[in-house]
């Protein structure tokens, strides 16, 4: 089953993070991606760019309200996500633990593939 690991955190806290802690997190992310890719279980891995949110809200009418701030009015924002193929929610939770950081909040949600579209062919290979 496919699971999304949604990564929430504070952009301000990440910007102020100790460089050694940030390097450790990046190494753990790389290790996880390499492990999952070698097993053929890694889907999309996305990092949402900071300060680039555009929110469109429909308040019951057909006239959207457009803002340039994140939808949630909290200190934490959605910062990125992984899509992984796991046997269970417990396994997806275990993978999220490998990404843990002090201000991070992880949400694990089962997902289904809705429409493969054509985007993967346009994604740059790193």
N, C-alpha and C positions, 0 to 999 in steps of 0.2 A: 504494500500500500504506500502511496505517496503521502509525505507529510511536509508541511511548511514549518520551518523554524523561524519565527518572526523575532527579530532582535530589536528591542526597544532600549533606549538609553538617553542620556543627556548630552547634547552636542557640546555644551559648555564644559561639562566634566571631562569629556573625551579630549577637548582642546587643551585642558589644563593637566592632563594625565602625565605622570612620570614617564619620560622617554623609555626607560627600561621596561616598565609595565606594558607600554604600548608595543614595544618590540616583542615581548613575550606573547602578547595576544596575537600579533601578526604571525608569529611562528606557529602557534597552536592552530590558527585558521588555515595556514598553508598545510600543516600536517593532516588536518581533518580532510581538506579538499583532496589531497593526494591519496589518502587512504580510501576515501569513497570513490574517487575516480578509478583507482586500480580495481575496485570491486564492481565497477559498472553501476553504482548506485547514486551517483551525483547528478542532480538536475541543475537548474538555474541557481546561481549565487549572485545576488544583487546587492549593491551598496547604494543607498539613497544619498544623493549629494546634499550637503547642508545648505540652508538658506535659499532653497530653490522651490519651496512649496507653493503651489497654486491650488487653492481649494474652491470647488464649485459646489454650492449648497442650493438645494431646491427646497424651499420652505412651503411646500404644498401648492405652489402656483407654478406657472411655466416660466417665471422670470428668475433666472439663477442669480445668486449673490456670489460674486467672485472676490476672493481675498488672496493676499500673498503671504499668508501665514498657514502653519499646519492646522489641520482640522481640530485636533485635540488640544484643549487649553490646559496642558499639564507641562511639567518640567521634562518629561520623557517624550521622545518622538520615536517613530518607527525609523530605524537607521539602516536596516537591511534585512535580507532573508535568504535562507537556503531552502531548496526543494530536494528532499532526499527520499530514497526508497528504503523503507524499513519494514520489518516483520510486525512491529507493534509500536504503540505510543510510548511504551517504556524504553524501547530501543532509541526512538527519536529523542526522548528526554535525556538519555545517556549521552547522545551526540551533542546536545545543547550544553551539557555540563562541561564538555571539552572546550567550549567557547566562552565559558563564564568569565565575567569581569565584574569589578566591584560595584559599578552602578548599572549593570545590565539586568534587564528583565526579558525573559524568553517566553514566548507563547508558542505552543505546539498545536498545530491544527491539521487534521487530515484534509487532503485536497484531491481533486480528480482532474484529469487532463481534459480541458474543455475544447480547445481548438489549437492544434499545433501551428497553424498559420505558416508564415514564411520567415519570420524574424530570425530564427536560429541561423539561417544561412547568411544573414547580414551582420551577425555578432562578430566583432574582431577576435581572432584567435591570439591569445597572449602566450 
